[in-house]
Amino acid sequence: MDLAQVVGQNVHRLRTAAGISLADLASASGISKTTLHGIEQGQGNPTLSTLWALATALKASLGELLETAATTVEVVRVGDSRPRIEGDAVSARLLHRIRLRGTVEVYDIAIGQNPQHSDAHLPGVEECLVLTSGRVTIGPADSLTDLAEGDSIRFDAARPHQYQGHAAHNRAVLLMVHPDS
């Protein structure tokens, strides 16, 4: 099953479980009803911004939109096909979702040289990034931090934040921690 179909099934499942109509989800996410219908049908290729808007409106994590149900043991090899999304500066591949009094999502990300501004996520969401190669500027918009290879940062993602790479190739492991609601 391709990513568009997985996202479509997950959006439909989460919307239905929440008792939200397509029109209400369109209004809450700022996405047209026609576009939402296409997404639920597994058509199109929603952007990172669209997926975040849907996740926020559905009070779900990004990983809940991207991933099929997990098995007891999950091994992810470097060449495995995993859910992938693209933004203006960040390309992310979902590696794992870990539940502990909430959920921890682990992403392998590439950070481009264009700045990517992220709106605030749901209250309680934190991000932890470990830079594995390159140089980046990252963090809450009001306190950006420069990181070099091997540096790490953890911050409250319920505030507007930004990513920007400075080297030709910038890679990191990103953990997104979502509290139980």
N, C-alpha and C positions, 0 to 999 in steps of 0.2 A: 504494500500500500504506500502511495507517495505522500509526501508531507502535506500537500493541499487537502487530500482526503482525510488524513489524521486530524488536521486542524478543524476541518469542517465537521467531522463527527464529534470532536471534543467541544466545539462551540455549541453545537446543537444539544449535546448531552448536558452541558453545564447550564445552558439557557433554559432547557426544559426542566431540569432538576430545581432551578431557582424559581420556576413559575413565571418567567419573563417572556413577554411576547416579542416577536421580531421588531415591531415598531418601538417598544419600550427600550430594547437593547440598542436600536439605532439612535434613539434620542440620548440615552445615557453615554454612549460611546462616541457620538458625533460622526458616525459612519452611516452612509445612506442605507435604507432598507434594501434596495436593489443589490448593493455591494454585499451586505450581510447575507442575503439569500444565496448569492453566488458562492460566498465563502462556505456556508453550510452545505452547499451542494458539492464541495470539493473542487470548485473551479477558481481560477485566478491564482495569484501569488501575492498574498497580503504582505505589506511592508512591516518592518519592525515596529514602527509607530502605530500602525493599525492593530497589530497583535497586542501591544501594550495597552492601547485604548480598550480593546475587548477584554483583556485580562482584568484591568481595573474595573470596568463596568460590571463584569461577572464576579468580582471579588475573588479572583482566582490568580494563581501564579502563572507566569509565562510558560513554565514547563508543563502545566496542566493542559495547555493548548497544543503543545508540540509533541508530546510523547504518548505512545500507546501504553496500556497497563504494564507495569513492571513484573518481572518474575522474581522468585526467591533469590537466585544467584544470577548476577548480571555481569558479564565480562565484556568490556568494550576495548577492541583492538584498534590501533592507530588507523588502519584502513577501512574500518567498519563504516557502513552507511548509517548516519545518525541524523536526527532532525537538525536542520541548519536554517538560520535566518540571516538576512542582510540588512544593514542600516547604512546611513551616510558614511560612518567611519568604522563601525564595528560589524564584524562577521562572527556569528556565534554558532557553536556546535554543542548541543546539549549532550553531556556525558552521563550524568546520573541525577536522580532525585532521591534525597535521603530524608526520611521522616524522623524527627525527634521533637516532641512538644512543638510541633510545627514542621516545616519542610526546609531542607537545604538542597538547593539546586547547584550542580557543579557544571560549569561551562568551560570549554576550551575556546578562547576568543583571539581573533586577530584585530588589531586596532590600527586603523588607517590614519593618514596625516590630516584629514579634514576634521575639525572639531564636531563632535556629536553631543548635542544637548539632550539630556533625558529629563522629562518631567518627574515630579515627585511620585514615588510608588505608594502603595497603601501604607498606613501607619504601622510601625513595627518592623518593616522590611529593612534588612541590612545587607550591604554588599561587602565582600572581602575579596580582594584581588591580589594574586601573586604574579608578578611580572617575570616571565621565563626568558624573554629576550627583548632587546630594544630599549627604548626610552619613551616614557609617556608622561602626560599631565592628566591627572584624574582627581575626582573628589567632588564634594559639594561645591556648587558654583561660587559660594562666598569664601571658600578656603581651598583652592586648587593646590595640589601637591605634585611635584616632579618626582618620578620614580625611575630608577635604573634597574637593569637586570638583577633579579634576586630580591628586590624590595617588595614590600607588601603594604596594603592599606585596607582598613575596615572602616566603614562609615554608615551613617543613617541614610538610607536611600529614600526615605520619606521626605527628602528635601531635593530640590532641583540639583542635578549634578552633570558632570561633563567628562568625556573621554577624548583624548587627542594623542596620537602617536607622533614621535619625532624622528625615529630611525626608519630605514627602508622596510624593515620587518619587525613588527612589535607583536608579541604573543604573550598571553597570560592565561592563568586559570582563575576563573571568577566563581565565587560561591555566593549565591543569593539565599538569604535566610528569611523565610516567611513564617511568622508566628501562627499558632492556631488561632482561629477567629472565634 
